[in-house]
């Protein structure tokens, strides 16, 4: 497989998240596709990178991005906890969710 030339692809470390990659479609399409991207040099996992997995997802986090990812994850977890508490307190789903999905978990 031909490697990508220098200067092509992302300029900064990327985080790859696979959710629900357990079925036949994952085995036939998703995982071979990721292998292809990795073989071409578009997706890399380096020594020191982090891999987090459970029964339904795998996340690869470049070592250079781990602090940024952890800060974002903690902010999202806090926002989700506040949203759950608001629902338990009787607020409507629409008022808790708001109108802008893109800012839902960041609180912007």
Secondary structure as GFF3:
##gff-version 3
##sequence-region A 1 108
A	DSSP	beta_strand	15	19	.	.	.	ID=ss1
A	DSSP	alpha_helix	24	25	.	.	.	ID=ss2
A	DSSP	pi_helix	26	30	.	.	.	ID=ss3
A	DSSP	alpha_helix	31	39	.	.	.	ID=ss4
A	DSSP	beta_strand	50	53	.	.	.	ID=ss5
A	DSSP	beta_strand	57	61	.	.	.	ID=ss6
A	DSSP	three_ten_helix	63	65	.	.	.	ID=ss7
A	DSSP	alpha_helix	66	88	.	.	.	ID=ss8
A	DSSP	alpha_helix	93	97	.	.	.	ID=ss9
A	DSSP	three_ten_helix	101	103	.	.	.	ID=ss10
###
